[in-house]
Amino acid sequence: MYNDILVPTDGRAGTEAAIVRALDLARAFDATIHALYVVDTRLESAEIPAEDHEEIREQIMEQGHAATVEIQDRADEIGVDVVREIREGVPEPAILDYVSEEGMDVVVMGTRGRTEPQTHHLGSTTQRVLTRAPVPVLTVALGETGPLPESGYGMYDEIVIPTDGSDVAERAAEQAVTIAARYGADIRVVYVVDTTTYGFEDTPRSIVGILKQGGQNAVETIAEMARERNLPVTTSILRGVPEDEILQYVSGSEADLVAMGTRGVSAVDDHFLGSTTARVVRRSSVPVLTMG
């Protein structure tokens, strides 16, 4: 499934967790890592004297070299092939161009998440890549606390797949099930009946029944994918605010990964993340794999 994995890096501290997971996916799928550093050309419009631009550019190029070499050194330790690339441009389009030009299968990158003061926003580059990438994107919180997972088949033991019954949710589930099969992970499928959307307290019992049945159909579709791979699977129907219920479920489990579609049945604009997905990505302490 994954032959080429892109890891955009800016060399800053806190990216180790994303790099570790990218490298282990490459190990598990016998894939090549592409370490990409983008020299942001918007520097030229910054309030920096023109005579200093070249010196600063050279310093940034050196940082890019060091950042990509670090990934190569880590990859060499576990026998993973690496392609290093330094490009100039605006990060988000440069990353997306690389995905298309070089035929990437998945992007792994850090997200500001809840480790930064402004927890109500994703990093702008990450958000734009998430919404526009034609391939799955695995986001890992920058500055993840605690010990980093060790490379090996125990990296993913339990994968949570929230679904709203949409096609994009099923596509995300297909990715997750394939990863689970490679790692021997358990699958947990979750559907949340959104009580805020439907004014649940005043909703007739017949409508509640329809909503619950729709949820049951949605989780069973994905559960069947897992059973076809002989993977352990459980399903749950929850009620409440979707992102809150999903995050609470994840925190109460031993999940190593969450996989969900970027645009669900309630999305109205293809240029924006579905609100539930965006909130889960920015609040989750667990890596999130998204698929559009």
Protein Blocks (a to p, Z undefined) as FASTA:
>chain_A
ZZbdcdddehiahilmmmmmmmmmmmmnopacdddddddfklmmpccdfklmmmmmmmmm
mmmmmmmmmmmmmmmmnopacdddddeddfklmmmmmmmmnopabdcdddfklmbmblmb
ccfklmmmmmmocbdcddddehiacjdddedjklpmbdcdddehiaklmmmmmmmmmmmm
mnopacdddddddfklnommlpcfklmmmmmmmmmmmmmmmmmmmmmnopacdddddedj
fklmmmmmmmmmccfbdcddfbdfkbcbfkbccfklmmmmmmpcbdcdddZZ
